[in-house]
């Protein structure tokens, strides 16, 4: 009855009754909600940023403190400006919740792995499969996210927000937006010289402003269709034809392209690393290794489509439409193509050819714990090749093997127990729980596994010499940080990424038959690639050159084999010395 009387009273008195109710008296103005949320985001959720700022030269002085304070106000005002656009009755609390979650997860990964957040990093997140995501989950992530989100969210959802007429609400939001912009401008004017210099010389700071970095990156991804026609696939290499080497051939070429995952060139014993991480490959004399090879990106999502493109890194980044890939061109030429994937997919590169994923395979030895080691791709390979169209196989075959390689942070899962020669290794996905030496041990063991896998591939190819002319090219998609300067994993924006995330191994093996077929000598390659700088830009054209595929998309100046072909041809054309 009392409740009914209260409701009748509210109905009779209208707004005045509501205004004087206990709940209404506790209601907080939306502008204050925005200000307080922005302050929390700028301080508690930006520890990685302020840690970097504290390490800048000149900090600790009065001028340094003034710059840091102005920077913090700019970050808070930036958050407020964004939230002011969303400060409506039904959207304010959900918007703040999303911002807090973005900031909390961003703060954890920046603190735990030293990463920075841009569009490429978020694409990696979106393309991560369940296994990869599971490797990143741990109690530190949960505790960090809860610590950064629980206090403000409990406060937010326990306090009612004052309701206002729509026009008045719009006016307040507009004033909040304008006020935020004014604060940003004033602070920038006060410390402009220091701010401009810092942003120019310490670019990494731009990617640490949390959660504005994630919001900007999401906006970049969302607007990508406006800059890139994602609905149209431009044809490429439809003019592709097989060259003169195929005329009257007795044995078809067989090329294996091993697409490595997270390979650091400097950790390959074959490339001069002090540790014997590649004992099997190092014992061979028939390999050509490029010690100065560089990736197209710092993540699989960025590098793989780029290295299989004809555009090169610069052209790929500025493209207005997507094109068919190297795989398509090989197929257009009439060759048999098979993609074997022990990873999280081919990033759209192999969609139009035969593909086999190992995720569904169950092998107690090669797939312990449900995750397969790379040698699984050699299992039943002869049968898989036999299932390809016979007419195409008679011309030639290209097999792509996409490794799990050294994918982190669970490096310890990437090597078989028998190959763990460096101990103790880090067995945690939270790499900060281990010493850097343990992290390096686990990573180096994964390189030992790759060494074993590549040697197995070479042995398999050797057995194919009776019916084919085999060759192998191994190139990693990107490198890895192993704790240097407190940075782990990969995926930093290319402009600020350390060299270890971009410097990759590139290993070539040509059978004697393939050397003869293509007029390319391994000793010449060894000499050419010892110091020559090459990049993923060379990959598309080098594969076409090796397979003698003629097309207008091919650029001989980017083919790493072309110089040796000319050298060998010149030696063969030179007249024999006259006998005395």
TIKE-483801 format. One line per 5 residues: number of its first residue (from 1); their letters; for each residue x, y, z of C-alpha. Coordinates in nm, 4 decimals, m for minus. Last residue first. Example, Ala and Ser with C-alpha at 12.3 -4.5 7.8 and 13.67 -1.06 7.14 Angstrom:
2	sa	1.3670:m0.1060:0.7140  1.2300:m0.4500:0.7800
% end
This chain:
580	xxxxx	9.9525:m2.4424:m7.6351  9.5797:m2.5209:m7.6125  9.3522:m2.2229:m7.6621  9.1341:m2.1305:m7.3707  8.7686:m2.2342:m7.4163
575	xxxxx	8.5450:m1.9655:m7.5517  8.3072:m1.8018:m7.2991  7.9439:m1.8949:m7.3575  7.9264:m2.1384:m7.0653  8.0904:m1.8883:m6.8326
570	xxxxx	7.8519:m1.6146:m6.9443  7.5503:m1.8404:m6.8917  7.6674:m1.9269:m6.5399  7.7091:m1.5607:m6.4516  7.3777:m1.4621:m6.6101
565	xxxxx	7.1928:m1.7351:m6.4229  7.3756:m1.6285:m6.1080  7.2490:m1.2727:m6.1423  6.8918:m1.3888:m6.2143  6.8547:m1.6093:m5.9055
560	xxxxx	6.7594:m1.3328:m5.6613  6.4761:m1.2259:m5.8928  6.3953:m0.8605:m5.8225  6.5664:m0.7320:m6.1391  6.3797:m1.0010:m6.3370
555	xxxxx	6.0392:m0.8399:m6.2694  5.7553:m1.0872:m6.3320  5.4011:m0.9458:m6.3568  5.4157:m0.9577:m6.7383  5.4334:m1.3357:m6.7170
550	xxxxx	5.6770:m1.6176:m6.7931  5.7076:m1.8949:m6.5354  6.0552:m2.0489:m6.5228  5.9991:m2.2151:m6.1818  6.3075:m2.0430:m6.0388
545	xxxxx	6.2098:m1.7126:m6.1973  5.8539:m1.7322:m6.0674  5.9849:m1.8100:m5.7186  6.2362:m1.5249:m5.7380  5.9724:m1.2786:m5.8602
540	xxxxx	5.7304:m1.3331:m5.5737  6.0047:m1.3488:m5.3078  6.2099:m1.0429:m5.3974  5.9805:m0.7916:m5.2220  6.0150:m1.0176:m4.9157
535	xxxxx	6.3519:m0.8538:m4.8784  6.7101:m0.8887:m5.0000  7.0309:m0.7246:m4.8885  7.3361:m0.8920:m5.0416  7.5874:m1.0104:m4.7815
530	xxxxx	7.6206:m1.3880:m4.8250  7.3450:m1.4017:m5.0863  7.5635:m1.3610:m5.3952  7.8443:m1.5909:m5.2752  7.6139:m1.8713:m5.1716
525	xxxxx	7.4132:m1.8246:m5.4889  7.7276:m1.8629:m5.7011  7.8248:m2.1768:m5.5123  7.4687:m2.3092:m5.5689  7.4903:m2.2796:m5.9478
520	xxxxx	7.1976:m2.1556:m6.1582  7.1372:m2.2558:m6.5197  6.7724:m2.3297:m6.4463  6.7661:m2.6968:m6.5476  7.1249:m2.7619:m6.4389
515	xxxxx	7.0648:m2.6169:m6.0952  6.7347:m2.8063:m6.0735  6.9078:m3.1351:m6.1558  7.1854:m3.0684:m5.9071  6.9180:m3.0137:m5.6411
510	xxxxx	6.8603:m2.6572:m5.5346  6.8414:m2.5565:m5.1701  6.7636:m2.2028:m5.0562  6.7522:m2.0576:m4.7049  6.6073:m1.7193:m4.6037
505	xxxxx	6.6197:m1.6303:m4.2334  6.4454:m1.3124:m4.1151  6.5415:m0.9634:m3.9917  6.2144:m0.7756:m3.9303  6.1258:m0.8473:m3.5645
500	xxxxx	6.4954:m0.8648:m3.4672  6.5427:m0.5242:m3.6309  6.3385:m0.3478:m3.3645  5.9891:m0.2298:m3.4620  5.9403:0.1481:m3.4735
495	xxxxx	5.8554:0.2019:m3.8406  5.7106:m0.1465:m3.8809  5.4473:m0.0976:m3.6126  5.5131:m0.3630:m3.3460  5.3751:m0.7064:m3.4301
490	xxxxx	5.6230:m0.9276:m3.2509  5.6760:m1.1275:m2.9287  5.8466:m0.9576:m2.6338  5.9869:m0.6134:m2.5580  6.1563:m0.5436:m2.2233
485	xxxxx	6.4463:m0.3651:m2.3963  6.5373:m0.7071:m2.5435  6.2880:m0.9541:m2.4018  6.2793:m1.2087:m2.6800  6.1611:m0.9984:m2.9723
480	xxxxx	6.0628:m1.1956:m3.2794  6.1119:m1.2212:m3.6565  5.8748:m1.2148:m3.9510  5.7308:m1.4339:m4.2287  6.0206:m1.6789:m4.2326
475	xxxxx	6.1677:m1.7939:m4.5640  6.2583:m2.1493:m4.6666  6.3086:m2.2239:m5.0361  6.3340:m2.5850:m5.1533  6.4218:m2.7557:m5.4815
470	xxxxx	6.3435:m3.0831:m5.6584  6.3810:m3.2088:m6.0164  6.1321:m3.4953:m6.0245  6.0849:m3.8705:m6.0756  6.4049:m4.0237:m5.9443
465	xxxxx	6.4908:m3.7106:m5.7472  6.1903:m3.7565:m5.5189  6.3951:m3.9276:m5.2470  6.6116:m3.6169:m5.2160  6.2973:m3.4137:m5.1618
460	xxxxx	6.2115:m3.6269:m4.8603  6.5608:m3.5789:m4.7207  6.5332:m3.2039:m4.7770  6.1975:m3.1936:m4.5979  6.3433:m3.3935:m4.3094
455	xxxxx	6.6346:m3.1495:m4.2867  6.3838:m2.8651:m4.2807  6.1967:m3.0314:m3.9936  6.5073:m3.1018:m3.7861  6.6295:m2.7442:m3.8267
450	xxxxx	6.2800:m2.6197:m3.7424  6.2878:m2.8263:m3.4215  6.6310:m2.6816:m3.3373  6.4737:m2.3389:m3.3980  6.2019:m2.4271:m3.1443
445	xxxxx	6.4759:m2.5177:m2.8971  6.6217:m2.1713:m2.9532  6.2908:m2.0167:m2.8460  6.2738:m2.2179:m2.5249  6.6361:m2.1368:m2.4440
440	xxxxx	6.5839:m1.7682:m2.5249  6.2932:m1.7533:m2.2786  6.5019:m1.9305:m2.0140  6.7889:m1.6842:m2.0646  6.5438:m1.3934:m2.0412
435	xxxxx	6.4449:m1.5164:m1.6982  6.0958:m1.6527:m1.6665  5.7796:m1.5157:m1.5042  5.7958:m1.2231:m1.7462  5.7242:m1.4679:m2.0301
430	xxxxx	5.3681:m1.5323:m1.9219  5.3161:m1.8244:m2.1578  5.5112:m2.0381:m1.9126  5.7478:m2.3282:m1.9789  6.0650:m2.1190:m2.0073
425	xxxxx	6.3588:m2.3443:m2.0844  6.6256:m2.4770:m1.8529  6.7872:m2.5977:m2.0659  6.8921:m2.5878:m2.4303  6.8885:m2.9265:m2.6055
420	xxxxx	6.5114:m2.9676:m2.6249  6.5114:m3.1847:m2.9368  6.4009:m3.5155:m2.7788  6.1072:m3.3452:m2.6056  5.9690:m3.2240:m2.9380
415	xxxxx	5.9741:m2.8515:m3.0052  5.7089:m2.5849:m3.0542  5.5266:m2.6229:m2.7210  5.8149:m2.4629:m2.5288  5.7786:m2.1500:m2.7422
410	xxxxx	5.4382:m2.0807:m2.5872  5.4588:m1.7020:m2.6381  5.5057:m1.7516:m2.9188  5.5113:m1.9083:m3.2633  5.8484:m2.0678:m3.3309
405	xxxxx	5.7574:m2.2765:m3.6353  5.3848:m2.3359:m3.6679  5.4865:m2.3818:m4.0271  5.3098:m2.3127:m4.3558  5.4293:m2.5747:m4.6035
400	xxxxx	5.3740:m2.4649:m4.9646  5.4052:m2.7315:m5.2338  5.4725:m2.6364:m5.5957  5.4433:m2.9028:m5.8638  5.5515:m2.9328:m6.2269
395	xxxxx	5.4283:m3.0088:m6.5795  5.3289:m3.3722:m6.5207  5.1743:m3.2668:m6.1918  4.9330:m3.0400:m6.3814  4.8136:m3.3223:m6.6047
390	xxxxx	4.7867:m3.5613:m6.3086  4.5478:m3.3367:m6.1147  4.6441:m3.3475:m5.7437  4.5550:m3.6645:m5.5504  4.9041:m3.8073:m5.5989
385	xxxxx	5.0430:m3.5066:m5.4135  4.8294:m3.5872:m5.1096  4.9394:m3.9494:m5.1193  5.3068:m3.8567:m5.1277  5.2491:m3.6145:m4.8395
380	xxxxx	5.0983:m3.8823:m4.6151  5.2913:m3.7390:m4.3196  5.5276:m3.4622:m4.4280  5.3008:m3.1901:m4.2882  5.3039:m3.3626:m3.9482
375	xxxxx	5.6742:m3.2746:m3.9319  5.5615:m2.9250:m3.8190  5.4545:m3.0207:m3.4688  5.0823:m3.0629:m3.4198  4.8844:m2.9139:m3.1329
370	xxxxx	4.6264:m3.1500:m2.9762  4.8220:m3.2119:m2.6576  5.0914:m3.3976:m2.8469  5.0358:m3.3814:m3.2251  5.3375:m3.5492:m3.3838
365	xxxxx	5.3489:m3.8525:m3.1542  4.9816:m3.9111:m3.0691  4.8669:m3.8150:m3.4198  4.5248:m3.6609:m3.4612  4.4737:m3.4450:m3.7671
360	xxxxx	4.1900:m3.1889:m3.7723  4.4159:m2.8893:m3.7185  4.6540:m3.0072:m3.9903  4.4996:m2.7971:m4.2624  4.5114:m2.9103:m4.6251
355	xxxxx	4.4619:m2.6633:m4.9095  4.4100:m2.7140:m5.2831  4.4032:m2.3830:m5.4692  4.1757:m2.0760:m5.4823  4.1861:m1.9680:m5.1185
350	xxxxx	4.5641:m1.9933:m5.0892  4.6608:m1.6303:m5.0150  4.3598:m1.5370:m4.8014  4.5508:m1.5120:m4.4752  4.6933:m1.8660:m4.5184
345	xxxxx	4.5342:m2.0151:m4.2077  4.6063:m2.0266:m3.8352  4.9115:m2.2501:m3.8658  5.0020:m2.6038:m3.9653  4.8893:m2.5345:m4.3208
340	xxxxx	4.9714:m2.7432:m4.6286  4.9072:m2.5591:m4.9563  4.9215:m2.7639:m5.2780  4.9818:m2.6297:m5.6290  4.9995:m2.8230:m5.9568
335	xxxxx	5.1373:m2.6080:m6.2377  4.9346:m2.4813:m6.5338  5.0691:m2.1269:m6.5576  4.7443:m1.9986:m6.4044  4.8199:m2.2112:m6.0967
330	xxxxx	5.1616:m2.0521:m6.0537  4.9969:m1.7113:m6.0954  4.7318:m1.7979:m5.8345  4.9939:m1.8978:m5.5769  5.1870:m1.5774:m5.6434
325	xxxxx	4.8751:m1.3875:m5.5461  4.5569:m1.2501:m5.6977  4.5130:m0.8828:m5.6335  4.3427:m0.6740:m5.3674  4.2412:m0.3165:m5.4439
320	xxxxx	4.3589:0.0396:m5.3811  4.7169:m0.0560:m5.2931  4.9237:0.1762:m5.0696  5.0599:m0.0856:m4.8275  5.1113:m0.3423:m5.1040
315	xxxxx	5.2955:m0.0941:m5.3228  5.5373:m0.0044:m5.0459  5.5952:m0.3657:m4.9436  5.6350:m0.5129:m5.2893  5.3526:m0.5191:m5.5432
310	xxxxx	5.3765:m0.8726:m5.6819  5.2110:m1.0212:m5.3719  5.3042:m1.3464:m5.1978  5.5343:m1.1548:m4.9630  5.2594:m0.9038:m4.8823
305	xxxxx	4.9806:m1.1536:m4.8123  5.2163:m1.3366:m4.5722  5.3760:m1.0347:m4.4072  5.0860:m0.8339:m4.2629  4.8709:m1.1103:m4.1163
300	xxxxx	5.1811:m1.3044:m4.0131  5.3192:m1.0129:m3.8173  5.6147:m0.7744:m3.8329  5.5834:m0.6822:m4.1983  5.7508:m0.7195:m4.5372
295	xxxxx	6.0445:m0.9076:m4.3913  6.4164:m0.8578:m4.4294  6.7022:m1.0778:m4.5553  7.0688:m1.0017:m4.4876  7.2098:m1.3406:m4.3915
290	xxxxx	7.0801:m1.5101:m4.7052  7.1578:m1.8795:m4.6859  7.2598:m2.0932:m4.9824  7.2581:m2.4646:m4.9029  7.4618:m2.7437:m5.0629
285	xxxxx	7.7375:m2.7702:m4.8042  7.5326:m2.9379:m4.5336  7.6516:m2.9674:m4.1738  7.4968:m2.6301:m4.0879  7.1533:m2.7620:m4.1854
280	xxxxx	7.1768:m3.0537:m3.9439  7.3316:m2.8555:m3.6573  7.0835:m2.5664:m3.6783  7.0580:m2.4289:m3.3225  7.4289:m2.4749:m3.2527
275	xxxxx	7.4652:m2.1580:m3.0419  7.7029:m1.8804:m3.1457  7.4658:m1.7620:m3.4179  7.6525:m1.7262:m3.7480  7.3716:m1.7540:m4.0016
270	xxxxx	7.3574:m2.1363:m4.0058  7.3347:m2.1230:m3.6264  7.0012:m1.9486:m3.6706  6.9207:m1.7164:m3.3819  7.0245:m1.3997:m3.5706
265	xxxxx	6.7733:m1.4739:m3.8476  6.4856:m1.4712:m3.6063  6.2037:m1.6934:m3.7371  5.8494:m1.6230:m3.6225  5.6760:m1.8665:m3.8584
260	xxxxx	5.8452:m2.0144:m4.1630  5.6793:m2.0546:m4.5002  5.8495:m2.3582:m4.6497  5.8166:m2.3389:m5.0269  5.8717:m2.6847:m5.1723
255	xxxxx	5.9467:m2.6904:m5.5456  5.9136:m2.9988:m5.7644  6.0249:m2.9545:m6.1261  5.9052:m3.2073:m6.3837  6.1338:m3.4884:m6.5082
250	xxxxx	6.2113:m3.5744:m6.8700  6.1423:m3.2256:m7.0031  6.0640:m3.1982:m7.3760  5.9973:m2.8282:m7.3529  5.9574:m2.7327:m6.9876
245	xxxxx	6.2857:m2.5376:m6.9727  6.1572:m2.3066:m7.2487  5.9190:m2.1234:m7.0187  5.5767:m2.2082:m6.8811  5.3107:m1.9477:m6.9465
240	xxxxx	5.1382:m1.6833:m6.7312  4.9135:m1.4419:m6.9220  4.6506:m1.4545:m6.6476  4.9270:m1.3305:m6.4214  4.7088:m1.1239:m6.1950
235	xxxxx	4.3347:m1.0683:m6.1800  4.2004:m0.8042:m5.9420  3.9871:m0.9360:m5.6588  3.6965:m0.7002:m5.5978  3.4979:m0.6820:m5.2746
230	xxxxx	3.7795:m0.5462:m5.0604  3.8132:m0.2231:m5.2564  4.0632:m0.0413:m5.0369  4.0432:0.3150:m4.9070  3.6725:0.3215:m4.8143
225	xxxxx	3.6867:m0.0486:m4.7281  3.9628:0.0419:m4.4774  3.7288:0.2646:m4.2776  3.6538:0.0015:m4.0137  4.0194:m0.1025:m3.9847
220	xxxxx	4.1398:0.2547:m3.9355  3.8581:0.3192:m3.6897  3.9608:0.0100:m3.4962  4.3201:0.1378:m3.4911  4.2093:0.4810:m3.3711
215	xxxxx	3.9993:0.3253:m3.0948  4.2865:0.0949:m2.9967  4.5373:0.3812:m2.9748  4.2798:0.5988:m2.7945  4.2679:0.3325:m2.5226
210	xxxxx	4.5485:0.3962:m2.4195  4.8141:0.6248:m2.5594  5.0880:0.3637:m2.6156  5.0989:0.3736:m2.9969  5.1939:0.7408:m3.0102
205	xxxxx	5.4700:0.6809:m2.7529  5.6534:0.4549:m3.0024  5.7361:0.7557:m3.2169  6.0010:0.8745:m2.9707  6.1986:1.1271:m3.1758
200	xxxxx	5.9088:1.2970:m3.3514  5.6597:1.2644:m3.0651  5.9203:1.3954:m2.8191  6.0243:1.6889:m3.0371  5.6665:1.7940:m3.0998
195	xxxxx	5.5766:1.7688:m2.7301  5.8851:1.9538:m2.6079  5.8297:2.2430:m2.8502  5.4549:2.2483:m2.7979  5.4574:2.2485:m2.4190
190	xxxxx	5.2236:2.5397:m2.3415  5.0661:2.5455:m2.6867  4.9826:2.1751:m2.6621  4.8228:2.2291:m2.3225  4.6054:2.5118:m2.4579
185	xxxxx	4.5013:2.3085:m2.7645  4.4093:2.0006:m2.5603  4.2115:2.2076:m2.3087  4.0240:2.3814:m2.5930  3.9386:2.0445:m2.7493
180	xxxxx	3.8021:1.9171:m2.4200  3.5960:2.2321:m2.3705  3.4492:2.2030:m2.7191  3.3481:1.8430:m2.6558  3.2072:1.9190:m2.3113
175	xxxxx	3.0182:2.2191:m2.4502  2.8686:2.0017:m2.7226  2.7721:1.7328:m2.4754  2.6034:1.9923:m2.2560  2.4126:2.1369:m2.5524
170	xxxxx	2.3019:1.7910:m2.6653  2.1755:1.7102:m2.3186  1.9799:2.0351:m2.3098  1.8199:1.9512:m2.6429  1.7412:1.5939:m2.5356
165	xxxxx	1.5848:1.6854:m2.2018  1.7985:1.5764:m1.9076  1.8435:1.2612:m1.7034  2.1053:1.2524:m1.4318  2.3087:0.9349:m1.4279
160	xxxxx	2.2358:0.6785:m1.1591  2.5298:0.5525:m0.9545  2.5756:0.1828:m0.8826  2.6659:0.1014:m1.2438  2.9498:0.3529:m1.2592
155	xxxxx	3.1013:0.2796:m0.9178  3.1169:m0.0925:m0.9832  3.2504:m0.0206:m1.3339  3.5223:0.2129:m1.2049  3.6483:m0.0363:m0.9436
150	xxxxx	3.6146:m0.3551:m1.1592  3.7861:m0.2343:m1.4784  4.1554:m0.1794:m1.4053  4.2006:m0.4362:m1.1293  3.9830:m0.6900:m1.3132
145	xxxxx	4.1852:m0.6575:m1.6338  4.5150:m0.6920:m1.4463  4.3926:m0.9922:m1.2422  4.2661:m1.1750:m1.5519  4.5824:m1.1072:m1.7520
140	xxxxx	4.8014:m1.2116:m1.4619  4.6012:m1.5345:m1.4219  4.6833:m1.6519:m1.7712  4.5446:m1.6514:m2.1239  4.7940:m1.5895:m2.4058
135	xxxxx	4.8439:m1.9513:m2.5092  4.4672:m1.9970:m2.5214  4.4385:m1.7233:m2.7829  4.6816:m1.9089:m3.0073  4.4850:m2.2314:m2.9753
130	xxxxx	4.1479:m2.0602:m3.0307  4.2565:m1.8855:m3.3500  4.3982:m1.5357:m3.3799  4.2690:m1.3470:m3.6838  4.1013:m1.0719:m3.4822
125	xxxxx	4.4088:m1.0293:m3.2626  4.6398:m1.0089:m3.5628  4.4107:m0.7491:m3.7170  4.4377:m0.5584:m3.3890  4.8176:m0.5556:m3.4165
120	xxxxx	4.8047:m0.4352:m3.7767  4.5715:m0.1510:m3.6829  4.8043:m0.0230:m3.4114  4.8882:m0.1174:m3.0552  5.2364:m0.1250:m2.9058
115	xxxxx	5.3972:m0.4314:m2.7509  5.6164:m0.4466:m2.4406  5.5054:m0.8022:m2.3692  5.3467:m0.7927:m2.0238  5.2986:m0.4183:m1.9790
110	xxxxx	5.1743:m0.3497:m2.3321  4.9656:m0.6663:m2.3242  4.8097:m0.5760:m1.9909  4.7495:m0.2113:m2.0742  4.5720:m0.3021:m2.3985
105	xxxxx	4.3480:m0.5489:m2.2187  4.2568:m0.2864:m1.9609  4.2206:m0.0004:m2.2097  3.9918:m0.1909:m2.4430  3.7866:m0.3093:m2.1455
100	xxxxx	3.7641:0.0432:m2.0033  3.6636:0.1912:m2.3390  3.3949:m0.0746:m2.3849  3.2544:m0.0067:m2.0381  3.2666:0.3702:m2.0944
95	xxxxx	3.0652:0.3271:m2.4141  2.8140:0.0941:m2.2432  2.7672:0.3518:m1.9605  2.7206:0.6490:m2.1919  2.5034:0.4878:m2.4588
90	xxxxx	2.1505:0.4788:m2.3213  2.1355:0.8263:m2.1652  2.3777:0.9937:m2.4018  2.7458:1.0730:m2.3492  2.8728:0.9134:m2.6732
85	xxxxx	3.0114:1.2255:m2.8415  3.1379:1.3414:m2.5041  3.3211:1.0095:m2.4689  3.5618:1.0947:m2.7513  3.6321:1.4445:m2.6240
80	xxxxx	3.6745:1.3104:m2.2710  3.9314:1.0539:m2.3846  4.1254:1.3270:m2.5641  4.0959:1.5500:m2.2561  4.2498:1.2768:m2.0413
75	xxxxx	4.5364:1.2258:m2.2888  4.5990:1.6008:m2.3134  4.5889:1.6327:m1.9327  4.8483:1.3555:m1.9032  5.0722:1.5237:m2.1633
70	xxxxx	5.0481:1.8543:m1.9749  5.1513:1.6831:m1.6520  5.4409:1.5004:m1.8215  5.5629:1.8219:m1.9859  5.5499:2.0141:m1.6574
65	xxxxx	5.7336:1.7343:m1.4781  6.0077:1.7445:m1.7408  6.0371:2.1204:m1.7170  6.0714:2.0976:m1.3390  6.3371:1.8296:m1.3793
60	xxxxx	6.2831:1.4601:m1.3104  6.2528:1.3802:m1.6788  6.5167:1.5331:m1.9019  6.5742:1.2313:m2.1210  6.2673:1.0065:m2.1404
55	xxxxx	6.2373:0.7162:m1.8945  5.9421:0.8703:m1.7108  5.7573:0.8989:m2.0430  5.7993:0.5265:m2.1052  5.6598:0.4416:m1.7613
50	xxxxx	5.3852:0.6952:m1.8183  5.2765:0.5143:m2.1342  5.2862:0.1648:m1.9819  5.0906:0.2944:m1.6756  4.8132:0.4260:m1.8991
45	xxxxx	4.5082:0.2516:m1.7559  4.5522:0.3949:m1.4055  4.6120:0.7508:m1.5260  4.4460:0.8558:m1.8517  4.1668:0.5988:m1.8289
40	xxxxx	4.0863:0.6970:m1.4716  4.0826:1.0676:m1.5621  3.8604:0.9992:m1.8621  3.6136:0.8074:m1.6446  3.6022:1.0968:m1.3962
35	xxxxx	3.5487:1.3587:m1.6672  3.2872:1.1551:m1.8551  3.0893:1.0779:m1.5400  3.1141:1.4452:m1.4415  2.9676:1.5447:m1.7775
30	xxxxx	2.6860:1.2936:m1.7340  2.5731:1.4732:m1.4151  2.5441:1.2403:m1.1207  2.2193:1.1098:m0.9755  2.2257:1.0673:m0.5978
25	xxxxx	1.9508:1.3270:m0.5427  1.7494:1.1587:m0.8121  1.7630:0.8285:m0.6293  1.6536:0.9883:m0.3016  1.3529:1.1488:m0.4753
20	xxxxx	1.3418:1.5286:m0.4963  1.3654:1.5558:m0.8730  1.1228:1.2733:m0.9214  0.8614:1.4474:m0.7153  0.9129:1.7721:m0.8988
15	xxxxx	0.8849:1.5959:m1.2332  0.5326:1.4774:m1.1845  0.3445:1.5703:m0.8669  0.0390:1.3547:m0.9322  0.2270:1.0592:m1.0883
10	xxxxx	0.4881:1.0716:m0.8151  0.2141:1.0765:m0.5486  0.0336:0.7838:m0.7087  0.3648:0.5897:m0.7139  0.4251:0.6683:m0.3486
5	xxxxx	0.0702:0.5662:m0.2565  0.1188:0.2324:m0.4333  0.4423:0.1741:m0.2438  0.2715:0.2555:0.0858  0.0000:0.0000:0.0000
% end
